Amino acid sequence: MFNRNTGIILAIALAAGLGLVLAQKVFGPSSQGTHDSSSIIFYGTPRTLPEFDLAQSDGTRLIPGELRGHWTLVFLGFTSCPDVCPTTLTELAQAQKQWQSIPDSLRPRVVFVSVDPERDTPARLGEYAHAFHKDTIAATADVPSLERFATSLGMLFQKVPGKHFEENPSDYSMDHSASIAVLDPQGRLAGLMRPPFNPQAIASDLIKLTENTAP
C-alpha cells in the first residue's frame, strides 16, 4: 500500500489548502487586519487554543500558560527533515537575533514542535533546535496529542514510509505543513505566516507587535 505515497501527499496538500480556506472563513483574515504587518496574515478574531501538554527538551512541560505574555511563532517539523525545517529554523534564527535586545519577559518566542516523536527524543530535539538559536523552545508529544495540537493550529502532518519501510521501520519521512502559526500574548491563534519567509520582515513585525502590546 505504500506505493500510493504520491496520492497521500496530494491529499495532504489538498486538505491543507482546504484547511486554509476554512480558517479564512472561520477567522476572517483581512489584508488590513488589526495590525500593520508585512509577514503575517492576521485572523479577524483570535482563537483560543484547546488544552495541550507537550514535553520540552529541558524536561519541563509546555502548556498554554507557558506561552502567555509573549508573541509566539510555532513551527512543526522534525530533526531528519532534509530541507524545509533547517531552512525555516535558520530564517527564524536570523529574526531572533534582531529582537535579542528585548527583555526576556517580553521577547517573542519561537517554538519548534517535532511531529516525529518516534525518532526525536526531547534531548535530541533540543540539541537540534538550539544549534540554530539557543532561545528556541523545542517540544514534542505522543502522536495523538501532536495531531490535536496541529489541528488546533490549522496544520497537518503525515508519516510517509520509504521504499524499505517493511524491512526497516526507520525508513520513513514526515510530510508537514510549512506555515508558521502566530500566537498572541494571550496564547490565542492570531494568524499565520506562509513561506517563503523574510527574516527581516518577521523581526520587524514581531518587534512592532511586542512594542504595541507591552504593558
N, C-alpha and C positions, 0 to 999 in steps of 0.2 A: 504493500500500500504506500510505501514511501516514494514511489516514482511519481506521485502526484504533488510533489513539492511546489512545482510552479503554480498549480491551481490553488494551493493553500496560500501561497504568497499573494497571488492576485486577490484572493478572497479577503485576506487581511487588509490589503491596500484599499479595496472597495469599502470594507467595513470602517476603516479609519476615515475615509472620505465621507461616508455617511454619518459617522460619529461627529465630524466637524460640522457638517450641515445641521445635524440635530442640536449640537451645542449652540450654534449660532441662533437657531430658532428659540431655544430654551433660554439662553442667557442674554440674547440680544446684543451682540457686539456691534460696535459702531465705529466708523472710520474716525469719528471725533472722540467718542468715548467720554469718560470723566477725567481723563488725564491726557496731557500732551506727550505723546510718545512716538518714537520712530521705529522701535523694535518690538513693541508689544501690541497684540490685538486684545483690547480690553472687552470683557463682557459687560453688558448693561447693568447686571445685578450680580455681585459676587455670590458664590455658592458655598455654604458651609459644608465641609467635608464630613463624611461619616467617620466614626471612630477608627483609628488604625494603630497598630503596635508593631513596630519594626525593630530589628536588632541592629544597633550601631556597632561600628568596628571597635569602639573603645569599651564594649561590654555593657553600655547603658541602653535604655530603650528610647526609641524615637516615637513619641506620642504627640497628639495635636498641640498640647500646651507648650511643647518644646520649641515650636516654631513661631509662637506669638511674639509680637514686639519687633519683628523684622520683616522686610520684604524677602521672599524666598523663591529661588528658582529650583525646580525639581526636574531632573533628567533621568530617564530609565535607560539601562544598558547592561553590559556585562564585561568582565575583565578580558575575555578571549575575543572580544569584538575586534575585527581587523582594521576598521577604518572610521566609521561614524562616531563611535564612542571616544577614541583618543583625539580625534579632530575636534569634537564638540567640547571635551574637557579642556583641551588646550585653549580654545577660544574663550571659554568661561574663565580659565585661569588668568588670561590676559585682562579680562574685565575686572576680576577680583583684585588684581594688583592696583588697579586705578582707584578703587574705593578703600584701600587699605588704611588710609588715614582717618576714616570714620570710626568713632568709638565703638568698641566691641558690642556694647549694649544696643546699638542701633544698626550696626553694619549688616548689609544684605547677606543672606545665607545662600549657599549652593549645596543642594542635596543630590547625591548620586545614588540611585537605588538599583541594585543588581537584580535582574529578573532571572538569574541563573544560580539559585541557591545550592544546586547540586554540586557545582564546582567552586562557587565563590563563597568561601568561608568568610566570616566577618574580618578575620585577621588578613587574609589575602586581599579582600576588598579594600580594607583600609590602606594597605601598602600601595595598592594600585592608584586609588583616588588621591592620596596625599603626595604621590610623586608628581602630580600636576599642580596641586596647591594644598598647602598644609591646612587651610581652613575648611576645605570641602568636607561636608558630612557624608559619610558612607554608611549605607544601611541595606538590609535585605530581610527576608522573612520566608516562611513556607509558601509554596505556590498558591494555595487558595487565598492567603492573606494578600499576596502580591497582586493577584487578579482583582480582588476587591479594591485595593488601593489604586491600581492602574485605571480601572473602570471609573472610579470616582474622579479621576483627572481627565477623563475622556481619551484614555490611551489604551493600547493593546500590546500584547507580546505573544509569541508563539515559538515553541520548540520545533526546530527543523532537523530531522535526522539526516545524517550523511550517508554516503554510499555503503559504508561498512558498519553501520549502526548495529545491525543484528549480531555481528561478531564482536564489536567494540562499542559498548553503550556510551562511551565518552565521545563518540564521533557524531557530534551534532553542533548546530549553531542556534542562535536565537534571533528571530525577527522581532523588531520592537519599534514603537513609534519614535520618530526622531525629533519631535517637537519638545519644547521646554514649557512646563506648567509654571505659572506665576501665581504665588500666594501672597495675599496682602498681610499686614501686621496682625490682623485678627485670625490668621490661619485659613482664610477662605480662598477658594479658587477664584482669582480675579481676572485671569486672562492667559494667553499663551504666546510663545514665540515660535515661529516656524523657520526652518533653515531656508537659505544659508544665513549664518549668524555673523553679525558685525560686532566684535568686541568693544569697539569704541562707542557704538550706539547703545549697546547693552549697559555699559558702565555709565554713560551719560544719563540714560533713563533711570537707572536704579539710584544714582546719586540724587537726582532731582526728586524722585518719589520719596526717598528717605528724608530729604530736607523738608518736603512739604507735609510729611506726616509725623515729624519729630515732635514730641511734647513741648 
